[in-house]
Amino acid sequence: MATVENGIFLYNSKVPHDEWELSKLAELMRRLPDFHESLSEFEAELRRVGQHTSKLGVAQHIYELEEMVLRCFFAPLENRPFVEPSNAYRRSLAASIKVEGIIRRRNVSCEICGENRSTDRCHIVPNRLGGPATADNILILCPTHHRLFDRFMLSRTEFARVDWTSKSEGAQHYVESHTLPAHEQFWAKVERNEQEWLGRYGGPKDKGYFEFCAEKVLELFPDSKPLRRASIYKLLPREVVKIAKVLIPMLVKEGVLLSEKVGTVAYLARPTERPVPSSELIQRAWSRMS
């Protein structure tokens, strides 16, 4: 999808789009023949390797492939000079090609501004709440936008640039119940000229996310049939497990779930009247993990 800024088409923030980068476009256009030459060299290398790879062992075959990529595409960067890769890096690259079929991306762009010279991996569901370090719970942000995101101080436009639909269900719910309301409070203060620029912004707490986690636990009990307690955590989304370990004993104590043992095996079940967790229970669970 393309957007237009100052009469310039920008495609998914994968092209230069700040004033300094745009000033370099003429130089990039001048280098296009070099890029075409690299692609031609790559095509020739593919043909050459293809003619004799069937005669090579797996290890030598991988070595030939990574050498081919290094020769054709690893060139000096403007602010990161090319360094001859170490043997450890070569092994890592070869393993990546063999196992994943790809070379790991090195400079992933900020999901808001496209900056890629320095980026951070930012949790959506916080690590303290069990948010995993997986792609569907991570934002790639430049240091500036990472700091603004953590303080609920992104602008409306910056917030809208993130593709939240690419994140996990738990991450999306956390954004809707916690992150977005906190930003909305900040936007309202900006409109009243009452914004705060320093310190962690005091937005609403994330109790709504605890309600979501309780719902995910109770979805495992569509009827009154018991489930092994030990297997429940394996069935839940990864980002819910840490909170579920706090919630489940409280749900049992409040009678929302029933617990019993058969021999040495513990089971949980939902009562036939299907009670729901009280707001006080959610508050206590949130307070315990906060």
C-alpha positions as CSV (number, residue, x, y, z in Angstrom):
1,M,0.0,0.0,0.0
2,A,1.3,3.5,-0.9
3,T,1.0,6.7,1.0
4,V,1.8,10.2,-0.2
5,E,3.8,12.8,1.7
6,N,4.8,16.1,0.1
7,G,3.9,14.7,-3.3
8,I,6.2,11.7,-2.8
9,F,4.9,8.1,-2.9
10,L,6.1,6.0,0.0
11,Y,5.6,2.2,-0.2
12,N,5.2,0.5,3.2
13,S,8.0,2.6,4.7
14,K,10.6,0.5,2.8
15,V,12.0,3.5,0.9
16,P,13.9,6.6,2.3
17,H,11.3,9.0,3.6
18,D,13.0,11.6,5.8
19,E,14.6,14.8,4.5
20,W,18.2,13.5,4.8
21,E,17.4,10.2,3.2
22,L,15.5,11.8,0.3
23,S,18.6,13.9,-0.4
24,K,20.4,10.7,-1.2
25,L,17.9,9.5,-3.9
26,A,20.0,10.9,-6.7
27,E,23.0,8.9,-5.5
28,L,20.8,5.7,-5.2
29,M,19.5,6.2,-8.7
30,R,23.1,6.6,-10.0
31,R,24.0,3.2,-8.4
32,L,21.1,1.3,-10.0
33,P,23.5,-0.1,-12.7
34,D,25.6,-1.5,-9.9
35,F,22.6,-3.2,-8.4
36,H,21.7,-4.7,-11.8
37,E,25.3,-5.9,-12.2
38,S,25.0,-7.6,-8.8
39,L,21.8,-9.3,-9.8
40,S,23.5,-10.5,-13.0
41,E,26.5,-11.8,-11.0
42,F,24.1,-13.6,-8.7
43,E,22.3,-15.2,-11.7
44,A,25.6,-16.4,-13.1
45,E,26.7,-17.8,-9.7
46,L,23.4,-19.7,-9.5
47,R,24.0,-21.3,-12.8
48,R,27.6,-22.1,-11.9
49,V,26.7,-23.7,-8.5
50,G,23.7,-25.5,-10.0
51,Q,26.0,-27.3,-12.5
52,H,28.0,-29.1,-9.8
53,T,26.1,-29.1,-6.5
54,S,24.8,-32.6,-7.1
55,K,28.4,-33.8,-6.9
56,L,29.1,-32.1,-3.5
57,G,28.4,-33.2,0.0
58,V,25.8,-31.3,2.1
59,A,28.4,-29.3,4.1
60,Q,30.3,-28.2,0.9
61,H,27.0,-27.4,-0.8
62,I,26.0,-25.0,2.0
63,Y,29.4,-23.5,2.0
64,E,29.2,-22.8,-1.7
65,L,25.7,-21.1,-1.3
66,E,26.8,-18.8,1.5
67,E,30.0,-17.9,-0.3
68,M,27.8,-17.0,-3.4
69,V,25.6,-14.7,-1.3
70,L,28.5,-13.0,0.4
71,R,30.3,-12.3,-2.9
72,C,27.2,-10.9,-4.6
73,F,25.4,-8.9,-2.0
74,F,27.4,-8.2,1.2
75,A,28.9,-4.8,0.4
76,P,30.1,-1.9,2.6
77,L,27.3,0.2,4.1
78,E,27.5,3.9,4.6
79,N,27.6,3.7,8.4
80,R,28.6,0.0,8.9
81,P,31.8,-0.9,7.0
82,F,31.9,-4.4,5.6
83,V,33.9,-6.8,7.8
84,E,35.1,-10.2,6.5
85,P,32.7,-12.6,8.3
86,S,34.2,-14.8,11.0
87,N,34.0,-18.6,10.8
88,A,31.3,-18.5,13.6
89,Y,29.2,-16.1,11.4
90,R,29.7,-18.3,8.4
91,R,28.5,-21.3,10.4
92,S,25.5,-19.3,11.6
93,L,24.7,-18.2,8.1
94,A,25.0,-21.7,6.7
95,A,22.7,-23.1,9.4
96,S,20.2,-20.4,8.6
97,I,20.1,-21.3,4.9
98,K,20.0,-25.0,5.6
99,V,17.3,-25.0,8.3
100,E,15.1,-21.9,7.5
101,G,15.8,-21.4,3.8
102,I,16.5,-17.7,4.5
103,I,19.2,-15.4,5.7
104,R,18.1,-13.7,8.9
105,R,17.3,-10.0,8.3
106,R,19.9,-7.8,9.9
107,N,18.5,-4.3,9.9
108,V,14.8,-4.6,10.4
109,S,13.1,-1.2,10.1
110,C,11.1,0.6,12.8
111,E,7.4,-0.3,12.3
112,I,6.5,3.4,12.7
113,C,9.1,5.5,11.0
114,G,11.2,3.1,8.9
115,E,14.4,4.0,10.6
116,N,16.8,1.0,10.6
117,R,20.2,2.2,11.8
118,S,19.3,1.3,15.4
119,T,16.2,-0.6,16.4
120,D,14.9,-2.3,19.5
121,R,12.6,-5.3,20.2
122,C,9.7,-4.0,22.2
123,H,7.2,-6.3,24.0
124,I,3.5,-5.5,23.6
125,V,2.2,-7.7,26.4
126,P,5.0,-7.0,29.0
127,N,7.4,-9.6,30.0
128,R,6.3,-9.3,33.6
129,L,2.8,-10.5,32.5
130,G,4.2,-13.4,30.6
131,G,4.4,-11.8,27.2
132,P,6.7,-13.9,25.0
133,A,9.6,-12.6,22.9
134,T,7.9,-13.9,19.7
135,A,7.3,-12.0,16.5
136,D,3.5,-11.7,17.2
137,N,4.2,-10.0,20.6
138,I,7.1,-7.8,19.5
139,L,7.3,-4.4,17.9
140,I,10.5,-3.4,16.1
141,L,10.9,0.2,17.0
142,C,13.7,2.8,16.8
143,P,14.9,4.0,20.3
144,T,12.7,7.2,20.1
145,H,9.5,5.4,19.2
146,H,10.3,2.6,21.7
147,R,10.5,5.2,24.5
148,L,7.3,7.0,23.4
149,F,5.5,3.6,23.1
150,D,6.5,2.6,26.6
151,R,5.3,6.0,27.9
152,F,2.0,6.0,26.0
153,M,3.1,9.1,24.1
154,L,2.8,8.1,20.4
155,S,0.8,10.5,18.2
156,R,-2.4,9.2,16.7
157,T,-0.7,8.9,13.3
158,E,2.3,7.0,14.8
159,F,-0.1,4.6,16.6
160,A,-2.1,4.0,13.4
161,R,1.1,3.1,11.4
162,V,1.6,-0.2,13.3
163,D,-0.1,-3.2,11.7
164,W,-1.7,-4.5,14.9
165,T,-3.6,-7.2,13.0
166,S,-0.2,-9.0,12.5
167,K,0.1,-9.5,16.2
168,S,-1.3,-12.3,18.4
169,E,-4.8,-12.3,19.7
170,G,-3.5,-11.7,23.2
171,A,-1.3,-8.8,22.1
172,Q,-4.2,-7.2,20.2
173,H,-6.5,-7.5,23.2
174,Y,-3.8,-6.0,25.4
175,V,-3.5,-3.1,23.0
176,E,-7.3,-2.5,22.9
177,S,-7.8,-2.9,26.7
178,H,-4.6,-1.1,28.0
179,T,-2.3,0.5,25.5
180,L,-4.8,2.3,23.3
181,P,-6.9,3.7,26.3
182,A,-3.6,5.0,27.8
183,H,-2.7,6.7,24.6
184,E,-6.2,8.2,24.3
185,Q,-5.8,9.8,27.7
186,F,-2.5,11.3,26.5
187,W,-4.1,12.6,23.3
188,A,-6.8,14.2,25.3
189,K,-4.2,16.0,27.5
190,V,-2.3,17.1,24.4
191,E,-5.5,18.7,23.0
192,R,-6.0,20.5,26.3
193,N,-2.3,21.5,26.3
194,E,-1.8,19.5,29.5
195,Q,0.7,16.9,28.2
196,E,3.5,15.5,30.3
197,W,6.8,15.0,28.6
198,L,9.0,13.3,31.2
199,G,8.6,10.2,33.3
200,R,6.3,7.2,32.8
201,Y,2.9,8.4,31.7
202,G,0.2,7.4,34.3
203,G,-2.3,5.7,32.0
204,P,-5.0,3.2,33.0
205,K,-3.9,-0.1,34.4
206,D,-4.1,-3.4,32.5
207,K,-6.8,-5.1,34.5
208,G,-8.8,-5.5,31.3
209,Y,-6.1,-7.9,30.1
210,F,-6.6,-10.0,33.2
211,E,-10.3,-10.4,32.3
212,F,-9.2,-11.5,28.8
213,C,-6.9,-14.2,30.4
214,A,-9.7,-15.4,32.7
215,E,-11.9,-15.8,29.6
216,K,-9.2,-17.8,27.8
217,V,-9.0,-20.2,30.8
218,L,-12.8,-20.6,31.0
219,E,-13.1,-21.2,27.3
220,L,-11.4,-24.6,27.9
221,F,-14.4,-25.7,29.9
222,P,-17.4,-25.6,27.5
223,D,-19.2,-28.1,29.7
224,S,-18.8,-29.7,33.2
225,K,-16.4,-32.4,32.1
226,P,-13.1,-32.3,34.0
227,L,-9.6,-31.6,32.5
228,R,-6.2,-32.6,33.9
229,R,-4.9,-29.5,35.7
230,A,-1.3,-30.1,34.4
231,S,-2.4,-30.1,30.8
232,I,-4.4,-26.8,30.9
233,Y,-1.3,-24.6,30.7
234,K,-0.2,-26.4,27.5
235,L,-3.5,-25.6,25.9
236,L,-3.5,-21.8,26.6
237,P,-1.8,-19.2,24.4
238,R,1.7,-18.5,25.6
239,E,1.1,-15.0,26.6
240,V,-1.7,-16.1,29.0
241,V,0.1,-18.9,30.9
242,K,1.9,-16.7,33.4
243,I,-1.3,-14.9,34.5
244,A,-3.3,-18.1,34.4
245,K,-1.1,-19.7,37.0
246,V,-2.2,-16.8,39.3
247,L,-5.8,-16.8,38.2
248,I,-6.6,-20.5,38.4
249,P,-6.1,-21.0,42.2
250,M,-8.2,-17.8,42.7
251,L,-10.9,-19.1,40.4
252,V,-11.0,-22.4,42.4
253,K,-11.2,-20.5,45.7
254,E,-14.1,-18.4,44.4
255,G,-16.0,-21.5,43.0
256,V,-15.7,-20.5,39.4
257,L,-13.8,-23.7,38.9
258,L,-13.9,-26.9,40.9
259,S,-10.8,-28.9,41.8
260,E,-10.5,-32.5,42.8
261,K,-7.9,-35.3,42.8
262,V,-8.3,-38.9,41.5
263,G,-5.4,-40.7,42.9
264,T,-2.4,-38.5,42.3
265,V,-3.9,-36.7,39.3
266,A,-5.5,-33.2,39.8
267,Y,-8.5,-32.2,37.7
268,L,-10.4,-29.0,37.2
269,A,-14.0,-28.6,36.0
270,R,-16.6,-25.9,35.5
271,P,-19.7,-26.1,37.8
272,T,-23.0,-26.7,35.9
273,E,-24.3,-23.2,37.0
274,R,-21.2,-21.7,35.3
275,P,-20.4,-18.8,37.6
276,V,-18.2,-16.0,36.3
277,P,-15.2,-14.4,38.1
278,S,-16.0,-11.3,40.0
279,S,-14.4,-7.9,39.4
280,E,-12.9,-8.2,42.9
281,L,-11.1,-11.4,41.8
282,I,-9.7,-9.7,38.7
283,Q,-8.6,-6.8,40.9
284,R,-6.8,-9.1,43.4
285,A,-5.0,-11.0,40.6
286,W,-3.9,-7.7,38.9
287,S,-2.7,-6.3,42.2
288,R,-0.7,-9.5,42.9
289,M,1.1,-9.3,39.6
290,S,1.6,-5.6,39.6
